[in-house]
Amino acid sequence: MVEGQHSLKLGPLKFIHLKEFFPNAAPRELVEIFGFTDRIPFYIEKVKTPFWSWLEEEFSRKDTFLIDEMEFLLKYEFSETSVYKKILEAIAYGKNTMKEIKDYLKRVIRTLHHILPTLWK
């Protein structure tokens, strides 16, 4: 940090503060935003309303905040991101048993029992 600069650490915001970011949002939409952002100011700042339209747009393109953030978090947490991405893709398509996920991956991954608990954390 440069001399004379100060750092401000923001913690998770309270639900009541969301109305300041989204003054025209209905209570239900605020709850959805609250759940999605986990009260993290950085994420709250990125969200737009109407929430579900914004979310759909974010997932429909490859060059969005959510895609970039997913890439960053996967690289930060896991060494083999391609396998995790495929597993998350399988789960997104409704595959939720070991067999269904293995079948979706179309190859045998010996460490699948090791990988899935890490994703659940």
Order of alpha helices (4+ residues) and beta strands (2+ residues): alpha-alpha-alpha-alpha-alpha-alpha-alpha-alpha
